[in-house]
Each structure stands twice: as structure tokens, then as C-alpha cells.
Amino acid sequence: MNDRGQTLPIYIWLTGILLFAAFAFFAFAQAASARNGAQSAADAAALAAAQDARDQLMDRLEAVIGQDDDWLTWLGGRLPADDGTPTAAAQRLAAENDSTVEGGIQPVTRGGYPGFQVAVRTNYTVGDSVIPGTEGIHARAHAIAVIQPRCDFDSNADPKKPVQLNCDGQIVDIDPKDFKPVDLPDASVLFSVYLAE
């Protein structure tokens, strides 16, 4: 009888420790889930910014072929200097993932290619847990997406004459003297957009 009376507090103590450990594990799982959500939002926002910039690059390319003898340089991924930063697209995708862009969209270069870095903060918090303060903590993450040219052409090509592009095996012929915007393939043929980190 005396032994049972002594083991009861031990069982209660061990049960309390196990419950606390379970709640602490749940708190870490909540934090990991919030962090994953923030990273997904950052990835989506960075890709949206880069894709928007690629679309602007395509618009510029359509405008300069046949009008500007320097049009071949745009195939190298040079972004228009006056296009502004594609902030709206990144903010929209972050918002769709219940997050907010922090610090704006930063133009960057990775591997010689232009891109954009986006940092986000979740609008939601980690939530209540046994760890004090988690109810006010927001998850943060950042991502970088780049625009990489996919087409090769003769470095001695005359921009005033027909030029043949080899875009990862897909051949694209452009005649500056008889150019129509429909002659250009989809943007994804000329430029790929991907996450760099």
C-alpha cells in the first residue's frame, strides 16, 4: 500500500513531463509550418517578379526589333532601365499566400543573370503554445528568382539581316526587315525563369 502511494507522484510527474514535451513538439511543428508557408510565399513572389520583368523584356524586344540595331543585346537578358521594379506582381503573389513583402523588391545578379530578391513576412503568427511569446512571432523568408536567356546565335550576326536563334534546340528565325510581334515565340522559349536560392 505504501509502495503504491509513493509511485503515484512519480507517474503524475512523468505524465506532466510527457505532456509538456508533446506540447513543445507541437510548438516546433507550428513554427516549422509557418516557416514553410513564408518560404512558399517568398518563392512565389520572387518568381512573379521575375516573370513580370521577363514580360516587360519581351515587350521591349518586340518594340526594338527592326527599329534598333542593338536589339540582339536584349536577347542576353538585359532588362529595360526604365521598366521599374515589378513590385505589384510580387506583392500580389505574397498576399495570395497570406504574407506581406518586406523591404521592397531588390534587383540582383546571380551567375551573370538578372533577377530579383524578395523578403516576406507572414500575416499570421506561429500561434499560442507552451513556449512564451510565440503568439506574436511572424515567420520570415526570402527568395531569389533569375531570368536566364535560352538562345544562342552567331556572335557576328548582322542585326539588320535575318538572324537564326537556337533556343535550347528550338530554332527561331527573325528577319528585322519583315518583323511582326507574332514572329516571336512564347517568352519561356527565349528566357527561363527559376529560383536561384
N, C-alpha and C positions, 0 to 999 in steps of 0.2 A: 504494500500500500504506500509505504514511504517512498519507494523507488519510482512509482508512477507519479507521485506528486512532484518529484524532482525532475522528471523528464518532460513534463508538460510545459514548463517555461522554455526549455530548450527547443521544443517543437514550435512554440509560438515565435521564438526568436528567429529560428531558421526559416519559418514561413514568411516572416516580415522581411528578411534579407532577400528571399527569392522573389517576393512581390516587388520590392524596390528595384532589384536587378531587372525584372521584367519591364517595369515602367521606364527605367533608364534606357533599356534596349529600344523600347518603343520611341523614346525621345530622340535617340540617334537615328532611328528609321525615319522619323518625321523630318529631321534635319537633312538627311540624305535625299528624301523625296523632294523637299523644297529646293535643294541644290540642283537636282536633276531637272526640275522644272525651270529653274533660272538658266541652266545651260541650254536647254531646248529653245528657250525664248531668245537667248543671245545668238545661237546658231541661226535661227530663223530670221532674226533681224539683220544679221551680217549678210546673209545670202540675199535678202530682199534688197539691201543697199547696193550690193554688187550687181545684181540683176537689173536694177533700175539704172545704174550707171552704164551697164552694157547696152541697154535700150537707147540711152541718150547717145552713146558712142555710135550705134547703128544709124540713128537719125542724122548725126553729123557726117557719117560716111556716105549716106545717100545724098547729102547736100553737096559734098565736095567732089565726088567722082565726076570727072569731065569738066569741072569748074576750077579745080585747084591741082597744079602739077605736083603737089606734096601729098596727094591723097593716099599713096601707098604707106606712108608712115602711120596712118590711123590703124592700119591692119596690125601694127605692132602693139596695140592696146593702149596707145596714148589717149588719155581722157581729155575731153574738151576743158580748157582752162576756165571757161565761164559757165560750166554746167551747174555749179553749186554742188553741195553735198546732198546725196539722196536721202535726206533725213526722214521725209514723210513716209517712204516705204518701210524703213526700219522701224519707225515708231508704230506704224500700223501693225506690223507683224508682232512686235513686242506686246502691244496691247491685246492682240488676239490670244496671246499666251499669258494674259493676266500679269504683265510686267511693264516696267517703265524704263526707257532709255536714260542712262545717266551720263552726263558729260558730253553729250553730242556724239556725232559720228566722226571718227578720226581717219583721214586718208593715210594709208600706209603703203609700203612696198615690201613684198616678200618674194624672194627668188628673182628679183628684177621685174616682177609683175605688179601692177597697181591693185590696190584693194582697200578695204575699209575695216576698221576695228570698231566694235560696238560693245559697250558695257551696259548691263541691265540689272535692275533690282526688282524682285518680285513684289507685287502689290499686296500679297498675303504674307503672313509671318509663319514661322515654324509651328507656332501654336503652344498651348499650355502643356506643361509636362512637369515631372518631378524635379527637373533641373531649373533653378530660378532664372528668370529673365528671357526664356525662350519665346514667351508670348509676344515680345516686342522685336524679335530678330527677323529681318528680311534676308532672304538668300540673294547672293550676287554672283554674276558670272560674266565672262567676256568671250568674244569670238572674233576671228578674222576671216573674211572671205576675199578671195582674189579673182581677178579677171585674167585669164591666160589665152593669148592668141593661139589658134589652132592651124593657121595656114602658112605654108611656105611658098615662096615664089622666087624667081630669078633676081638676085640682088642687082643685076644690071638692067632690069626691066625698065622700059621707057614708059612713064606714066601717061603719055599721050597716045600710046598704042595699046592694042589688046594685050591683056595680061592673064596668064593662067595661074590659078591658085590651087595648091594641093592641100586641102584641109583634112588632115588625118586620113588620106586615101580618097576623099571625095573631091572631084575636080570641079572647080568653079571658073568659068570664063567670063571676064569682064572687058568690055570694049568701051573705053571712056567717051569715044565719039558717038556711040549709039547706046548710051546707058539709060536704063529705066529702073526705078527703085525695085520693081518686081524681079529684076535680074539677080538681086542679092538673095542668097538663101536665108534660112532662119538664123537668128542671132547665135543659136547654140552651135551652128556649123562653123562659124567664124571664131567664136570665143567661148571658152568653157568657164564656168563659174564654180568654185569649190571652196570648201573650208580649208584654211591653211593651218589653223590651230584653234 
